[in-house]
Amino acid sequence: MGYSQQDLADLVGVTRQTIGLIEKERYNPTLLLCVKIARVLEKTLNDLFWDEKEK
Amino acid sequence: MTCFGMKKKNEFSLFNMDERNRLVAYRIIAIMYFSTITAITGIVLYRQFGLHQEIEQFEDLAIIMTVNSLFLISALLFFGAIPFQKIRIRTILLGYLVFVILGCLFTYFKYNVFQEPGLSWTEFFDKMIIVASVTGLMVVFFILMQSLGKWKADREIID
């Protein structure tokens, strides 16, 4: 998507570590942060956080 | 953007903490708080029953502990950390009874087990009246805090 972890972190107002931990599934973000990330990346929450395998 | 209370600019709080940093900090503070209260409780009990000190010698610690516990329970009730959907008479009576029984046991052990000579039944009964009254006041205060918290939450939902 063309964003580094640091870019995305700056855009949504969190630290790079938080973004890294979300990617690694080691931290559950709040819904507010999920929405912020989705808006910045211009994706839906389903695109970003819905795991088809876990259905 | 106003959805979910979002703002356009980044929201960095004190010390530039984000939501994960705050969550970790809250957890650590809660653990440290619990450890400190447990340690103070241990110290007070040891001074009272182990060293047989007079109450004046550890009154400050006992007051800190009591006030702290009262504020803790009140805050938990007010801010909705304890999930009571309805105030049930049975729950209130049960809570009251548990507090009174704990108070009775504490008084009994303090005067009749760890001190010689122990209290007579009349003296013990007099102390129980105080325990029951103070506990009653505490329970009423807790109900009030819980009701206020519930009222506040309901009002926020309507607003």
Backbone of each chain as ProteinMPNN parsed JSONL, in Angstrom:
{"seq_chain_A": "MGYSQQDLADLVGVTRQTIGLIEKERYNPTLLLCVKIARVLEKTLNDLFWDEKEK", "coords_chain_A": {"N_chain_A": [[0.819, -1.204, 0.0], [2.157, 1.056, 0.086], [2.866, 2.407, 2.382], [5.077, 2.85, 5.09], [5.608, 1.24, 8.301], [6.115, 3.24, 10.121], [5.155, 5.518, 8.773], [2.402, 4.979, 8.656], [1.88, 4.789, 11.379], [2.388, 7.441, 12.184], [0.365, 8.732, 10.808], [-1.976, 7.769, 11.978], [-1.601, 8.333, 14.602], [-0.217, 6.775, 16.529], [2.397, 4.727, 18.007], [5.221, 3.304, 16.192], [5.754, 0.776, 17.068], [3.302, -0.113, 18.027], [1.814, -0.411, 15.66], [3.342, -2.422, 14.484], [2.961, -4.51, 16.334], [0.233, -4.932, 16.039], [0.163, -5.93, 13.455], [1.526, -8.296, 13.881], [-0.324, -9.619, 15.34], [-0.223, -9.382, 18.074], [-1.286, -7.461, 19.59], [-4.461, -6.208, 20.36], [-6.162, -3.822, 18.722], [-8.141, -0.874, 19.56], [-11.547, -0.271, 18.544], [-11.782, 2.27, 17.575], [-9.146, 2.885, 16.747], [-8.851, 0.954, 14.771], [-10.708, 1.876, 12.891], [-9.54, 4.313, 12.218], [-7.139, 3.447, 11.0], [-8.216, 2.016, 8.854], [-9.434, 4.075, 7.437], [-7.252, 5.701, 6.748], [-5.835, 3.965, 5.113], [-7.663, 3.621, 3.193], [-9.404, 1.421, 3.088], [-11.817, -1.194, 3.894], [-13.02, -2.213, 7.146], [-13.401, -4.945, 7.132], [-11.695, -5.742, 5.024], [-9.242, -5.315, 6.211], [-9.219, -6.512, 8.79], [-10.745, -8.823, 8.908], [-10.596, -12.23, 9.211], [-10.625, -14.784, 7.058], [-9.955, -17.461, 7.471], [-10.52, -17.992, 10.111], [-13.233, -18.22, 10.273]], "CA_chain_A": [[0.0, 0.0, 0.0], [3.055, 2.185, -0.024], [3.147, 3.054, 3.674], [5.903, 2.104, 6.043], [4.945, 1.194, 9.62], [6.265, 4.569, 10.739], [4.225, 6.432, 8.092], [1.04, 4.676, 9.106], [1.813, 5.15, 12.798], [2.278, 8.9, 12.267], [-0.934, 9.164, 10.277], [-3.091, 7.435, 12.885], [-1.304, 8.845, 15.945], [0.291, 5.789, 17.491], [3.823, 4.468, 17.796], [5.507, 2.281, 15.184], [5.673, -0.529, 17.74], [1.887, -0.515, 18.086], [1.444, -0.922, 14.331], [4.053, -3.705, 14.328], [2.319, -5.534, 17.166], [-1.073, -5.257, 15.439], [0.464, -6.809, 12.309], [1.94, -9.607, 14.408], [-1.454, -10.111, 16.137], [0.152, -9.423, 19.491], [-2.04, -6.418, 20.279], [-5.803, -5.975, 19.817], [-6.438, -2.38, 18.759], [-9.527, -0.478, 19.832], [-12.316, -0.071, 17.314], [-11.447, 3.616, 17.089], [-7.882, 2.814, 16.004], [-9.124, 0.168, 13.554], [-11.384, 2.759, 11.932], [-8.54, 5.279, 11.75], [-6.243, 2.756, 10.072], [-8.983, 1.707, 7.642], [-9.648, 5.318, 6.685], [-5.972, 6.133, 6.176], [-5.464, 3.033, 4.038], [-8.799, 3.581, 2.265], [-9.905, 0.037, 3.032], [-12.879, -1.419, 4.877], [-12.566, -2.994, 8.31], [-13.365, -6.342, 6.689], [-10.466, -5.958, 4.248], [-8.044, -5.291, 7.058], [-9.219, -7.284, 10.036], [-11.545, -10.049, 8.872], [-9.769, -13.372, 8.861], [-11.482, -15.824, 6.482], [-9.582, -18.779, 8.006], [-11.088, -18.18, 11.451], [-14.695, -18.253, 10.229]], "C_chain_A": [[0.858, 1.26, 0.0], [3.349, 2.93, 1.265], [4.116, 2.193, 4.475], [5.142, 2.081, 7.373], [4.986, 2.571, 10.274], [5.302, 5.587, 10.117], [2.807, 6.244, 8.631], [0.851, 5.085, 10.558], [1.636, 6.664, 12.953], [0.897, 9.376, 11.842], [-2.092, 8.877, 11.237], [-2.801, 7.821, 14.342], [-0.945, 7.8, 16.968], [1.783, 5.584, 17.225], [4.011, 3.366, 16.739], [5.371, 0.878, 15.791], [4.23, -1.038, 17.794], [1.437, -1.088, 16.751], [2.081, -2.297, 14.11], [3.371, -4.821, 15.106], [0.936, -5.912, 16.637], [-0.847, -6.222, 14.271], [0.803, -8.215, 12.775], [0.836, -10.284, 15.216], [-1.09, -10.285, 17.604], [-0.56, -8.33, 20.279], [-3.381, -6.231, 19.58], [-6.114, -4.485, 19.87], [-7.895, -2.092, 19.115], [-10.227, -0.281, 18.491], [-11.986, 1.292, 16.701], [-10.165, 3.595, 16.252], [-8.054, 2.018, 14.704], [-9.739, 1.063, 12.475], [-10.391, 3.768, 11.361], [-7.622, 4.645, 10.705], [-6.962, 2.491, 8.754], [-9.164, 2.965, 6.789], [-8.356, 5.784, 6.006], [-5.601, 5.257, 4.982], [-6.546, 2.91, 2.964], [-9.265, 2.145, 2.008], [-11.074, -0.085, 4.002], [-12.281, -2.201, 6.055], [-12.473, -4.476, 7.952], [-12.074, -6.65, 5.943], [-9.256, -6.12, 5.166], [-8.054, -6.326, 8.175], [-10.024, -8.584, 9.985], [-10.685, -11.201, 8.382], [-10.67, -14.512, 8.362], [-11.213, -17.192, 7.117], [-10.266, -19.058, 9.349], [-12.595, -18.295, 11.457], [-15.248, -19.565, 10.742]], "O_chain_A": [[0.349, 2.378, -0.076], [4.007, 3.97, 1.248], [3.988, 0.97, 4.528], [4.162, 2.804, 7.551], [4.019, 3.008, 10.898], [4.709, 6.406, 10.819], [2.121, 7.196, 9.003], [-0.179, 5.646, 10.934], [0.825, 7.114, 13.762], [0.331, 10.297, 12.431], [-3.06, 9.634, 11.303], [-3.656, 7.655, 15.211], [-1.314, 7.91, 18.137], [2.352, 6.199, 16.324], [3.091, 2.605, 16.44], [4.938, -0.066, 15.13], [3.97, -2.23, 17.63], [0.765, -2.118, 16.702], [1.433, -3.217, 13.611], [3.219, -5.936, 14.607], [0.51, -7.06, 16.763], [-1.572, -7.205, 14.117], [0.417, -9.2, 12.146], [1.025, -11.391, 15.722], [-1.569, -11.194, 18.284], [-0.45, -8.278, 21.504], [-3.438, -6.111, 18.356], [-6.31, -3.937, 20.955], [-8.764, -2.955, 18.985], [-9.587, -0.144, 17.448], [-11.92, 1.445, 15.482], [-10.101, 4.206, 15.185], [-7.478, 2.363, 13.673], [-9.346, 1.016, 11.31], [-10.401, 4.045, 10.161], [-7.361, 5.234, 9.657], [-6.407, 2.707, 7.677], [-9.056, 2.914, 5.564], [-8.364, 6.203, 4.849], [-5.113, 5.752, 3.966], [-6.381, 2.204, 1.969], [-9.484, 1.73, 0.869], [-11.301, 0.799, 4.828], [-11.191, -2.765, 5.962], [-11.572, -5.177, 8.414], [-11.435, -7.674, 6.182], [-8.374, -6.946, 4.928], [-7.03, -6.941, 8.473], [-9.983, -9.367, 10.934], [-10.122, -11.157, 7.288], [-11.388, -15.13, 9.148], [-12.134, -17.99, 7.284], [-10.555, -20.208, 9.683], [-13.195, -18.453, 12.521], [-16.464, -19.753, 10.771]]}, "seq_chain_B": "MTCFGMKKKNEFSLFNMDERNRLVAYRIIAIMYFSTITAITGIVLYRQFGLHQEIEQFEDLAIIMTVNSLFLISALLFFGAIPFQKIRIRTILLGYLVFVILGCLFTYFKYNVFQEPGLSWTEFFDKMIIVASVTGLMVVFFILMQSLGKWKADREIID", "coords_chain_B": {"N_chain_B": [[-13.709, 14.786, 10.522], [-16.053, 13.059, 12.441], [-17.01, 10.679, 13.262], [-17.164, 8.095, 15.668], [-15.983, 9.82, 17.406], [-13.651, 10.727, 16.259], [-10.805, 12.717, 15.354], [-9.253, 14.918, 12.96], [-6.536, 15.513, 13.23], [-3.538, 14.025, 14.591], [-3.75, 12.431, 17.769], [-1.908, 12.833, 20.297], [-1.133, 11.975, 23.586], [-0.237, 12.901, 26.948], [3.237, 12.503, 27.486], [3.44, 11.434, 24.96], [1.922, 9.068, 24.707], [0.38, 6.295, 23.198], [-2.677, 4.391, 22.598], [-1.976, 1.734, 23.202], [0.328, 2.001, 24.764], [-0.777, 3.329, 26.948], [-2.541, 1.389, 27.884], [-0.77, -0.625, 28.706], [0.573, 0.808, 30.685], [-1.56, 1.287, 32.491], [-2.112, -1.321, 33.285], [0.272, -2.058, 34.593], [0.344, -0.132, 36.609], [-1.977, -0.856, 38.01], [-1.269, -3.41, 38.929], [0.914, -2.75, 40.541], [-0.366, -1.11, 42.387], [-2.117, -2.918, 43.622], [-0.22, -4.657, 44.725], [1.025, -2.929, 46.533], [-1.07, -2.235, 48.299], [-1.623, -4.764, 49.293], [0.796, -5.309, 50.573], [0.823, -3.279, 52.526], [-1.422, -4.045, 53.986], [-0.503, -6.487, 54.993], [1.605, -5.563, 56.597], [0.219, -4.015, 58.492], [-1.363, -6.0, 59.729], [0.659, -7.653, 60.753], [1.929, -5.902, 62.522], [-0.149, -5.489, 64.294], [-1.004, -8.072, 65.198], [1.293, -9.637, 65.302], [3.473, -8.151, 66.394], [2.102, -7.013, 68.431], [1.515, -4.26, 68.666], [0.346, -1.018, 69.797], [-2.684, 0.521, 68.601], [-2.24, 3.191, 67.95], [0.294, 3.245, 66.951], [0.235, 2.337, 64.387], [-1.772, 3.566, 63.17], [-1.89, 5.472, 61.118], [-1.241, 4.033, 58.794], [-3.348, 2.225, 58.789], [-5.504, 3.953, 58.396], [-4.926, 5.008, 55.856], [-5.158, 2.668, 54.354], [-7.861, 1.961, 54.797], [-9.306, 4.204, 53.804], [-8.412, 4.147, 51.185], [-9.403, 1.642, 50.292], [-12.158, 2.104, 50.496], [-12.484, 4.193, 48.63], [-11.616, 2.864, 46.367], [-13.518, 0.747, 45.995], [-15.823, 2.307, 45.747], [-15.209, 3.829, 43.448], [-14.971, 1.787, 41.556], [-17.599, 0.901, 41.497], [-18.95, 3.247, 40.735], [-17.842, 3.918, 38.22], [-18.603, 1.777, 36.751], [-17.223, -0.659, 36.735], [-17.881, -2.876, 38.125], [-20.211, -5.12, 37.26], [-23.266, -4.589, 37.9], [-26.478, -5.057, 36.939], [-28.975, -4.566, 37.98], [-30.062, -3.281, 41.126], [-30.21, -5.546, 43.55], [-32.077, -6.65, 46.3], [-31.396, -8.989, 47.594], [-28.699, -9.379, 46.885], [-27.576, -7.124, 48.065], [-28.114, -7.59, 50.783], [-26.681, -9.926, 51.127], [-24.053, -9.053, 50.616], [-23.834, -7.231, 52.719], [-24.072, -8.946, 54.905], [-21.757, -10.515, 54.558], [-19.738, -8.6, 54.964], [-20.321, -7.93, 57.661], [-19.924, -10.386, 58.938], [-17.185, -10.764, 58.437], [-16.222, -8.579, 59.856], [-17.016, -9.314, 62.45], [-15.492, -11.639, 62.83], [-12.91, -10.566, 62.646], [-12.926, -8.843, 64.866], [-13.347, -10.675, 66.905], [-11.057, -12.306, 66.742], [-9.1, -10.382, 67.198], [-9.566, -9.461, 69.855], [-10.221, -11.711, 71.442], [-8.595, -13.844, 70.785], [-5.963, -13.049, 70.248], [-5.458, -11.409, 72.361], [-5.23, -11.108, 75.897], [-7.011, -10.538, 78.912], [-9.832, -11.866, 77.093], [-12.755, -10.357, 75.461], [-15.855, -9.886, 77.221], [-19.113, -11.389, 76.664], [-21.002, -9.335, 76.592], [-19.461, -7.054, 76.102], [-18.419, -7.793, 73.668], [-20.742, -7.915, 72.147], [-21.468, -5.226, 72.196], [-19.444, -4.167, 70.636], [-20.088, -5.396, 68.255], [-22.426, -4.093, 67.545], [-21.435, -1.64, 66.767], [-19.851, -2.453, 64.588], [-21.85, -3.499, 62.888], [-23.379, -1.192, 62.41], [-21.541, 0.627, 61.197], [-20.866, -0.889, 58.962], [-23.351, -1.001, 57.722], [-23.686, 1.711, 57.016], [-21.588, 1.913, 55.205], [-22.424, 0.142, 53.188], [-24.748, 1.434, 52.318], [-23.583, 3.741, 51.293], [-22.102, 2.627, 49.181], [-24.187, 1.635, 47.591], [-25.333, 4.033, 46.862], [-23.259, 5.185, 45.342], [-23.136, 3.343, 43.257], [-25.674, 3.646, 42.127], [-25.554, 6.324, 41.313], [-23.522, 6.121, 39.403], [-24.733, 4.46, 37.523], [-26.859, 6.047, 36.754], [-25.447, 8.179, 35.613], [-24.207, 6.885, 33.446], [-26.471, 6.06, 31.977], [-27.495, 8.556, 31.309], [-25.474, 9.547, 29.65], [-25.77, 7.834, 27.503], [-28.271, 8.6, 26.505], [-27.726, 11.296, 25.824]], "CA_chain_B": [[-14.369, 13.51, 10.806], [-16.525, 13.006, 13.821], [-17.456, 9.321, 13.582], [-16.451, 7.514, 16.798], [-15.254, 10.877, 18.099], [-12.322, 10.889, 15.662], [-10.41, 14.04, 14.899], [-8.36, 14.779, 11.818], [-5.129, 15.541, 13.63], [-3.109, 12.97, 15.496], [-4.021, 12.771, 19.159], [-0.911, 12.312, 21.223], [-1.434, 12.404, 24.938], [0.934, 13.181, 27.778], [4.381, 11.61, 27.215], [3.235, 10.817, 23.649], [1.467, 7.68, 24.858], [-0.774, 5.905, 22.39], [-3.611, 3.553, 23.373], [-1.301, 0.528, 23.715], [1.192, 2.438, 25.865], [-1.639, 3.623, 28.104], [-3.063, 0.115, 28.389], [0.32, -1.277, 29.436], [0.807, 1.603, 31.895], [-2.666, 1.036, 33.424], [-1.955, -2.672, 33.846], [1.385, -2.055, 35.539], [-0.079, 0.668, 37.773], [-2.948, -1.657, 38.764], [-0.535, -4.479, 39.63], [1.702, -2.125, 41.601], [-1.309, -0.636, 43.403], [-2.574, -4.098, 44.344], [0.91, -5.142, 45.524], [1.265, -1.992, 47.634], [-2.148, -2.385, 49.283], [-1.426, -6.064, 49.949], [1.941, -5.172, 51.483], [0.412, -2.459, 53.676], [-2.315, -4.889, 54.793], [0.364, -7.434, 55.702], [2.347, -4.825, 57.628], [-0.725, -3.649, 59.571], [-1.725, -7.218, 60.47], [1.843, -8.108, 61.502], [2.139, -4.997, 63.661], [-1.234, -5.662, 65.266], [-1.083, -9.405, 65.795], [2.628, -10.218, 65.5], [4.252, -7.338, 67.334], [1.168, -6.528, 69.462], [1.652, -2.814, 68.861], [-0.894, -0.274, 70.039], [-3.264, 1.033, 67.348], [-1.652, 4.51, 67.652], [1.581, 3.072, 66.282], [0.083, 2.047, 62.954], [-3.061, 4.137, 62.803], [-1.775, 6.157, 59.818], [-1.321, 3.01, 57.732], [-4.704, 1.672, 58.782], [-6.396, 4.96, 57.789], [-4.638, 5.028, 54.402], [-5.731, 1.451, 53.776], [-9.326, 2.009, 54.844], [-9.789, 5.224, 52.856], [-8.088, 3.623, 49.861], [-10.342, 0.575, 49.942], [-13.474, 2.713, 50.289], [-12.452, 4.909, 47.359], [-11.477, 1.878, 45.294], [-14.81, 0.082, 45.762], [-16.753, 3.34, 45.26], [-14.857, 4.171, 42.061], [-15.312, 0.63, 40.717], [-19.051, 0.902, 41.342], [-19.384, 4.458, 40.027], [-17.434, 3.913, 36.812], [-19.187, 0.62, 36.067], [-16.316, -1.8, 36.607], [-18.581, -4.033, 38.695], [-21.41, -5.113, 36.413], [-24.603, -4.834, 38.463], [-27.521, -4.52, 36.071], [-30.03, -4.059, 38.859], [-29.729, -3.388, 42.547], [-31.096, -6.569, 44.114], [-32.075, -6.654, 47.767], [-30.681, -10.194, 48.04], [-27.26, -9.124, 46.731], [-27.187, -6.136, 49.075], [-28.121, -8.262, 52.091], [-25.567, -10.878, 51.138], [-22.837, -8.244, 50.768], [-23.848, -6.682, 54.081], [-23.79, -10.062, 55.813], [-20.34, -10.899, 54.418], [-18.953, -7.572, 55.658], [-20.549, -8.035, 59.114], [-19.257, -11.611, 59.414], [-15.744, -10.485, 58.439], [-15.993, -7.659, 60.978], [-17.145, -10.112, 63.682], [-14.321, -12.52, 62.943], [-11.742, -9.737, 62.93], [-13.035, -8.371, 66.259], [-13.171, -11.832, 67.794], [-9.632, -12.7, 66.744], [-8.305, -9.304, 67.771], [-9.72, -9.33, 71.311], [-10.36, -12.953, 72.205], [-7.573, -14.842, 70.455], [-4.624, -12.481, 70.344], [-5.302, -10.601, 73.573], [-5.687, -11.692, 77.162], [-8.168, -11.419, 78.79], [-10.719, -11.521, 75.966], [-13.95, -9.574, 75.773], [-17.044, -10.633, 77.675], [-20.124, -11.404, 75.598], [-21.655, -8.008, 76.529], [-18.522, -6.14, 75.42], [-18.34, -8.234, 72.275], [-22.008, -7.519, 71.509], [-21.387, -3.771, 71.994], [-18.575, -3.936, 69.469], [-20.812, -5.855, 67.07], [-23.392, -3.044, 67.163], [-20.649, -0.645, 66.018], [-19.482, -3.077, 63.301], [-23.054, -3.587, 62.05], [-23.797, 0.162, 62.003], [-20.565, 1.17, 60.235], [-21.012, -1.668, 57.733], [-24.59, -0.541, 57.107], [-23.403, 3.001, 56.38], [-20.726, 1.647, 54.042], [-23.233, -0.473, 52.129], [-25.616, 2.493, 51.785], [-22.711, 4.598, 50.478], [-21.777, 1.891, 47.948], [-25.404, 1.614, 46.756], [-25.472, 5.389, 46.327], [-22.253, 5.361, 44.286], [-23.515, 2.508, 42.116], [-26.842, 4.262, 41.499], [-25.085, 7.528, 40.621], [-22.77, 5.676, 38.227], [-25.7, 3.935, 36.551], [-27.596, 7.23, 36.267], [-24.52, 8.926, 34.749], [-24.037, 6.108, 32.203], [-27.733, 6.144, 31.226], [-27.616, 9.924, 30.771], [-24.525, 9.654, 28.546], [-26.333, 7.112, 26.351], [-29.348, 9.442, 25.964], [-27.083, 12.466, 25.191]], "C_chain_B": [[-14.831, 13.455, 12.259], [-16.987, 11.608, 14.224], [-16.574, 8.709, 14.666], [-15.606, 8.559, 17.517], [-13.882, 11.123, 17.51], [-12.058, 12.331, 15.275], [-9.403, 13.866, 13.783], [-6.893, 14.704, 12.236], [-4.813, 14.377, 14.56], [-3.318, 13.403, 16.938], [-2.965, 12.135, 20.046], [-1.181, 12.859, 22.604], [-0.121, 12.741, 25.65], [2.006, 12.104, 27.551], [4.25, 10.893, 25.87], [2.785, 9.356, 23.738], [0.317, 7.408, 23.892], [-1.623, 4.931, 23.209], [-2.945, 2.302, 23.955], [-0.397, 0.882, 24.894], [0.368, 2.67, 27.138], [-2.157, 2.335, 28.734], [-1.999, -0.602, 29.231], [0.57, -0.541, 30.754], [-0.289, 1.34, 32.929], [-2.499, -0.332, 34.093], [-0.858, -2.688, 34.914], [1.003, -1.286, 36.809], [-1.051, -0.142, 38.638], [-2.241, -2.751, 39.561], [0.25, -3.896, 40.803], [0.805, -1.648, 42.743], [-1.752, -1.808, 44.282], [-1.456, -4.627, 45.253], [1.122, -4.242, 46.747], [0.205, -2.149, 48.72], [-1.997, -3.703, 50.034], [-0.289, -5.986, 50.969], [1.549, -4.376, 52.725], [-0.514, -3.265, 54.593], [-1.491, -5.87, 55.633], [1.086, -6.757, 56.855], [1.433, -4.497, 58.813], [-1.074, -4.878, 60.406], [-0.554, -7.715, 61.323], [2.084, -7.231, 62.729], [1.096, -5.243, 64.747], [-1.153, -7.007, 65.981], [0.288, -10.043, 66.061], [3.416, -9.467, 66.554], [3.414, -6.815, 68.494], [1.341, -5.042, 69.748], [0.292, -2.191, 69.161], [-1.378, 0.307, 68.712], [-2.642, 2.373, 66.937], [-0.375, 4.369, 66.826], [1.448, 2.725, 64.795], [-1.236, 2.596, 62.42], [-3.026, 4.787, 61.413], [-1.908, 5.166, 58.659], [-2.739, 2.455, 57.61], [-5.677, 2.647, 58.118], [-6.197, 4.998, 56.276], [-5.32, 3.841, 53.723], [-7.249, 1.502, 53.701], [-9.875, 2.987, 53.808], [-9.583, 4.736, 51.42], [-9.099, 2.577, 49.41], [-11.721, 1.152, 49.655], [-13.537, 3.42, 48.941], [-12.395, 3.928, 46.193], [-12.83, 1.246, 44.961], [-15.816, 1.083, 45.186], [-16.489, 3.652, 43.792], [-15.212, 3.022, 41.118], [-16.811, 0.589, 40.458], [-19.504, 2.071, 40.475], [-19.05, 4.398, 38.533], [-17.824, 2.625, 36.073], [-18.245, -0.558, 35.889], [-16.937, -3.069, 37.191], [-19.952, -4.086, 38.037], [-22.705, -5.506, 37.118], [-25.625, -4.219, 37.523], [-28.632, -3.894, 36.9], [-29.535, -4.161, 40.292], [-30.71, -4.367, 43.169], [-30.94, -6.578, 45.629], [-31.251, -7.836, 48.279], [-29.169, -9.993, 47.974], [-26.771, -8.161, 47.808], [-27.08, -6.796, 50.446], [-26.947, -9.228, 52.218], [-24.236, -10.148, 51.348], [-22.708, -7.714, 52.174], [-23.464, -7.773, 55.085], [-22.317, -10.465, 55.773], [-19.453, -9.897, 55.162], [-19.081, -7.699, 57.18], [-19.829, -9.269, 59.672], [-17.745, -11.405, 59.476], [-15.381, -9.589, 59.617], [-16.033, -8.397, 62.3], [-15.902, -10.968, 63.904], [-13.078, -11.719, 63.329], [-11.752, -9.299, 64.39], [-12.775, -9.523, 67.225], [-11.691, -12.218, 67.898], [-8.78, -11.641, 67.438], [-8.364, -9.317, 69.302], [-9.707, -10.654, 72.05], [-9.302, -13.999, 71.889], [-6.172, -14.273, 70.697], [-4.405, -11.624, 71.593], [-5.859, -11.337, 74.781], [-5.928, -10.574, 78.159], [-9.065, -10.957, 77.65], [-11.919, -10.714, 76.415], [-15.037, -10.476, 76.344], [-18.07, -10.572, 76.551], [-20.806, -10.045, 75.448], [-20.76, -7.034, 75.771], [-18.442, -6.479, 73.927], [-19.594, -7.79, 71.511], [-22.012, -6.01, 71.23], [-20.554, -3.447, 70.755], [-19.29, -4.332, 68.172], [-21.824, -4.829, 66.582], [-22.663, -1.986, 66.334], [-20.318, -1.196, 64.627], [-20.683, -3.08, 62.36], [-23.48, -2.214, 61.548], [-22.863, 0.728, 60.942], [-20.692, 0.447, 58.895], [-22.26, -1.238, 56.978], [-24.383, 0.769, 56.362], [-22.576, 2.811, 55.109], [-21.543, 1.102, 52.873], [-24.152, 0.569, 51.49], [-24.806, 3.407, 50.856], [-22.388, 3.92, 49.14], [-22.985, 1.844, 47.004], [-25.585, 2.965, 46.083], [-24.509, 5.61, 45.162], [-22.636, 4.569, 43.031], [-24.695, 3.114, 41.366], [-26.436, 5.501, 40.716], [-24.358, 7.163, 39.329], [-23.699, 5.206, 37.121], [-26.478, 5.097, 35.919], [-26.731, 8.008, 35.275], [-24.373, 8.215, 33.383], [-25.291, 6.189, 31.337], [-27.883, 7.518, 30.576], [-26.685, 10.115, 29.572], [-25.063, 8.954, 27.292], [-27.414, 7.965, 25.677], [-28.762, 10.654, 25.218], [-26.412, 12.058, 23.889]], "O_chain_B": [[-14.076, 13.769, 13.179], [-17.318, 11.373, 15.386], [-15.35, 8.8, 14.582], [-14.619, 8.217, 18.168], [-13.018, 11.677, 18.19], [-12.974, 13.071, 14.914], [-8.772, 12.816, 13.657], [-6.112, 13.936, 11.675], [-5.692, 13.823, 15.22], [-3.102, 14.56, 17.296], [-3.132, 11.0, 20.494], [-1.428, 14.052, 22.778], [0.94, 12.847, 25.035], [1.684, 10.921, 27.439], [4.881, 9.858, 25.659], [3.212, 8.516, 22.946], [-0.612, 8.208, 23.786], [-1.327, 4.674, 24.376], [-3.29, 1.859, 25.05], [-0.354, 0.165, 25.894], [0.755, 2.271, 28.236], [-2.206, 2.204, 29.957], [-2.284, -1.112, 30.315], [0.753, -1.162, 31.801], [0.007, 1.186, 34.114], [-2.714, -0.483, 35.296], [-1.033, -3.255, 35.992], [1.293, -1.718, 37.925], [-0.956, -0.115, 39.865], [-2.57, -2.993, 40.723], [0.261, -4.451, 41.902], [1.164, -1.763, 43.915], [-1.764, -1.714, 45.509], [-1.704, -4.999, 46.4], [1.366, -4.727, 47.852], [0.524, -2.192, 49.908], [-2.209, -3.768, 51.245], [-0.389, -6.518, 52.074], [1.899, -4.751, 53.844], [-0.411, -3.183, 55.817], [-1.748, -6.058, 56.822], [1.171, -7.305, 57.954], [1.808, -4.672, 59.972], [-1.083, -4.818, 61.635], [-0.741, -8.142, 62.462], [2.397, -7.719, 63.815], [1.394, -5.214, 65.941], [-1.222, -7.077, 67.208], [0.421, -10.889, 66.945], [3.958, -10.06, 67.486], [3.954, -6.238, 69.438], [1.32, -4.61, 70.9], [-0.757, -2.745, 68.832], [-0.58, 0.556, 67.808], [-2.522, 2.671, 65.748], [-0.01, 5.282, 66.084], [2.417, 2.807, 64.04], [-1.744, 2.167, 61.384], [-3.975, 4.68, 60.636], [-2.598, 5.431, 57.675], [-3.259, 2.245, 56.514], [-6.564, 2.234, 57.372], [-7.161, 5.018, 55.51], [-5.963, 3.977, 52.682], [-7.849, 1.139, 52.69], [-10.778, 2.658, 53.039], [-10.453, 4.888, 50.562], [-9.592, 2.623, 48.283], [-12.381, 0.751, 48.696], [-14.507, 3.274, 48.198], [-13.039, 4.131, 45.164], [-13.239, 1.211, 43.801], [-16.564, 0.762, 44.262], [-17.418, 3.732, 42.989], [-15.697, 3.254, 40.011], [-17.251, 0.284, 39.349], [-20.341, 1.906, 39.588], [-19.863, 4.776, 37.689], [-17.431, 2.41, 34.926], [-18.441, -1.375, 34.989], [-16.578, -4.184, 36.811], [-20.769, -3.187, 38.238], [-23.188, -6.626, 36.953], [-25.644, -3.004, 37.328], [-29.157, -2.832, 36.565], [-28.706, -5.007, 40.627], [-31.896, -4.066, 43.305], [-29.832, -6.522, 46.163], [-30.511, -7.718, 49.256], [-28.443, -10.385, 48.888], [-25.701, -8.348, 48.388], [-26.107, -6.6, 51.175], [-26.311, -9.331, 53.267], [-23.403, -10.569, 52.151], [-21.628, -7.736, 52.763], [-22.651, -7.558, 55.984], [-21.703, -10.723, 56.809], [-18.539, -10.283, 55.892], [-18.091, -7.594, 57.903], [-19.207, -9.211, 60.733], [-17.095, -11.815, 60.438], [-14.373, -9.803, 60.29], [-15.203, -8.156, 63.177], [-15.342, -11.017, 64.999], [-12.303, -12.117, 64.199], [-10.731, -9.368, 65.075], [-12.077, -9.367, 68.228], [-11.156, -12.426, 68.987], [-7.852, -11.967, 68.177], [-7.335, -9.197, 69.966], [-9.227, -10.717, 73.182], [-9.129, -14.948, 72.653], [-5.312, -14.935, 71.276], [-3.29, -11.168, 71.848], [-6.831, -12.086, 74.686], [-5.076, -9.689, 78.249], [-9.054, -9.781, 77.286], [-12.081, -10.424, 77.6], [-15.135, -11.656, 76.006], [-17.919, -9.802, 75.602], [-21.149, -9.636, 74.339], [-21.225, -6.286, 74.912], [-18.402, -5.604, 73.062], [-19.507, -7.344, 70.366], [-22.485, -5.562, 70.185], [-20.903, -2.585, 69.949], [-19.121, -3.693, 67.134], [-22.063, -4.696, 65.382], [-23.188, -1.494, 65.336], [-20.48, -0.506, 63.62], [-20.568, -2.716, 61.19], [-23.896, -2.075, 60.397], [-23.313, 1.244, 59.918], [-20.637, 1.067, 57.834], [-22.245, -1.121, 55.753], [-24.836, 0.931, 55.229], [-22.82, 3.449, 54.085], [-21.384, 1.53, 51.73], [-24.32, 0.59, 50.271], [-25.271, 3.796, 49.785], [-22.401, 4.568, 48.093], [-22.844, 1.991, 45.79], [-25.938, 3.05, 44.907], [-24.89, 6.153, 44.125], [-22.485, 5.044, 41.905], [-24.729, 3.108, 40.136], [-26.903, 5.717, 39.597], [-24.547, 7.804, 38.295], [-23.492, 5.504, 35.945], [-26.72, 5.119, 34.712], [-27.212, 8.444, 34.229], [-24.409, 8.847, 32.327], [-25.204, 6.362, 30.121], [-28.34, 7.63, 29.438], [-27.055, 10.764, 28.594], [-24.845, 9.412, 26.17], [-27.476, 8.051, 24.451], [-29.223, 11.005, 24.132], [-25.819, 12.897, 23.211]]}, "name": "protein", "num_of_chains": 2, "seq": "MGYSQQDLADLVGVTRQTIGLIEKERYNPTLLLCVKIARVLEKTLNDLFWDEKEKMTCFGMKKKNEFSLFNMDERNRLVAYRIIAIMYFSTITAITGIVLYRQFGLHQEIEQFEDLAIIMTVNSLFLISALLFFGAIPFQKIRIRTILLGYLVFVILGCLFTYFKYNVFQEPGLSWTEFFDKMIIVASVTGLMVVFFILMQSLGKWKADREIID"}
